[in-house]
Amino acid sequence: MIYDIRHVTRFDYGNNVNFARCNLRLKPIHWSGQTLETYRLTISPSGRTAPARAEAGLANVTRLVIDEPVRHLVIESVSRIVVDRLIPIPSPTDPTLAQIAAQVRASRDPSPAGPAYYLFPSPLIPLDRDIADWCAQDLAPDRPCLEAAMALARRIQDEFEFDTEATLVDTKPHDAFVKRGGVCQDFAQIMITGLRAAGLPAAYASGYIRTIPPPGEERLVGADATHAWVLLWCGDALGWVGVDPTNGIWMAGDHIVMAIGRDYAEIAPIDGIVLGSSAQDMEVSVDVAPVPEAVA
């Protein structure tokens, strides 16, 4: 499947912003099952951009500097990406969770994609005994990894309510867990909390999910917005496998990975500092459109 993605962020400031320095993580990364064909970043009315090194996680980072007074700022990111990713099929011969935990302890991969980096608590996803105990019901050590991952994802989908009013971007996993509600970020962080507590490498994936459903299927939650889900390292043979607890599905042809980190703080689409205004409004618009074969 080929997708055209248009991600527009508009800032309206209460007063002139005289200086801003931001990190943009809007360009999808190279990852298994997807290929970025074209990319364009536009800043209006002004701004200087330059590539920057990702300080953590896996992301394409662009540094944006605004050094002229502005009251409005529009950041437009346009991508065309090819996704060719099979749906994982659980098998009784998949590695067990105990085998994965043993393999990660023996891993010597120091790269940003190495499983050990995603094994421990992170600033936004600390250890939590209540969440760990709840998730442990699906995470028996002798259970095959893919079967266990989907069981936990679907229990989160079934028992938690998708509610955009229940949480904020900085809501702690424990608070969303107690409320039994939230958005994709909350569900991913709850699942990651449980997996890490079981000694399993789990990463936070940020990206997009297609906006147009296949014929006869309901539209997926998370459309027309950035989306978040979980990557579980399933051993040397299977590698990283994505599972979406918001929708109870695997990461496959409908998901586009933008960035991967330990939690949202490492891979937020936009962060930085702004000087000169005490108030701002932000509006985000995302469109993920499948490209007809005749056009592609």
C-alpha positions, 0 to 999 in steps of 0.5 A: 500500500502507498500512502500520502501523509499530510501533517499540519501543525498551526501555532497561534501566539498571544504575542510576538514570538521573538525566538524559538528553537524546536525539534521536529520529528515528523519525517517517518523513519526507515523501519521494517516493512516501510519505505519512504519515497518522498518527503517535504517540510514547509515552514511558514512564514519563516524559519531555518531548518537543519538536520539534527542528531536524535538524542534518544530513540529512533527518529529523524530530527530536524532543528527549527530556529525562528529568530524573527518576530511571528504571531502565527507559525505553520509547520507542514510535513508531507510524505509518500511512503510504501508499506508492505508489512505482513500480519504476524501469525501466532504459532505454538512454536514462537519463543515463550516470554521466559525465553525472550527475557533470557535472550534480552539479558544476553543481548549485546546490541548497543544500537538505538534499536537494541532490545536492552534499551527498552527493558527498563522504566523510563521517565514517562513509564515508571514501574507500577505494581498495580499495572504490572499485576493486572497485565501479568494475567496475560503474561505467563512466562511459558506463554508464546510471545505473540499469543500473549501480546495480543491477549493483553492488547485485546484486554486493554481494548475491551476494558478501557474506554477511548475517551479524549477528555479523560487524560492529557499528554502528561497524564501518568500511566497509573492515572489512566489505569485507575480511570480505565480510560484515555487515548492511544498514548495511555493504552500504549504506556499501560501495556509497556508498563506491564511488559517491562515489569515482566522483563520484556523489551517494549518500545513506544511507537509513534506514527499514523494509521490509515484514515480510510477503512477497507470496504465493509470494515469500521473506521479505526480509532486514531484516524486523522491524528498521530497514533501510538502503539507498542513494539515488543521484541520477540527474540532474535528470530522474530525481532520487533513486532508491533501490536496496537492496544487501542484497536486490538490489532497487529501493526501491519499494512495500516500503520506507518512508523514515524519514530520509536522511543522508550516513551512519548517524551523521546519522540514527541512530533514537536518540542522545544522552547519559545520566547516572547509569548505567554500563551499559544493555541495549537491546532493539528491536522493529519490526513493519511490517504491511500494512493490509487495504483493508477496514480502511484 
